[in-house]
Amino acid sequence: MLVQTLAKGGPVMIPLFACSIVALAVVVERLTFWWRQGDPAPALRALELAEGGSSTRRSRSRPTSRW
């Protein structure tokens, strides 16, 4: 099924799929590195950034910059 989907996507799909696998491997490797260091704070911050800044949506403060 995956091979059929890649074939339907054309030749561009194969490099995109490969880059996705590499990116996922890098994220997993970095998270395991920080967990092994004993300080999970950087790993947790990385996960928070990956969530799209959900903590900023809960903030009650107003933006300070103006265009």
C-alpha positions in Angstrom: 0.0 0.0 0.0 2.8 2.4 0.8 4.7 1.5 -2.4 1.5 2.2 -4.4 1.0 5.6 -2.8 4.6 6.5 -3.5 4.3 5.4 -7.1 1.2 7.5 -7.6 3.0 10.5 -6.2 5.6 10.4 -8.9 9.4 10.8 -8.6 9.2 13.6 -6.2 7.6 11.5 -3.5 10.6 9.3 -2.9 13.0 12.1 -1.8 10.2 13.6 0.3 9.6 10.3 2.0 13.3 9.8 2.6 13.6 13.3 4.1 10.6 12.6 6.4 12.2 9.5 7.7 15.5 11.3 8.3 13.8 14.2 10.1 11.9 11.8 12.3 15.1 9.9 13.2 16.8 13.2 14.1 14.0 14.3 16.4 13.9 10.9 18.1 17.7 10.9 18.5 17.8 14.4 20.0 15.0 13.7 22.4 16.8 10.5 23.6 20.0 12.4 24.0 18.5 15.0 26.3 16.7 12.4 28.3 20.0 10.5 28.9 21.7 13.7 30.0 19.4 13.7 33.0 17.9 17.2 32.3 14.7 16.7 30.4 14.0 20.5 30.3 15.4 21.0 26.8 13.5 18.0 25.5 10.3 19.2 27.0 10.9 22.7 25.5 11.4 21.1 22.1 8.1 19.2 22.5 6.3 22.4 23.5 7.7 24.2 20.4 6.5 21.3 18.3 3.0 21.7 19.6 2.8 25.1 18.0 3.2 27.3 21.0 0.1 26.2 22.8 1.4 28.0 25.9 1.2 31.3 24.2 -2.5 30.8 23.5 -3.1 30.5 27.3 -1.3 33.7 28.0 -3.3 36.7 29.2 -0.7 39.3 28.3 -1.0 41.5 25.3 1.6 41.6 22.6 4.2 44.4 23.1 5.3 45.0 19.5 3.6 47.2 17.1 3.9 47.3 13.3 
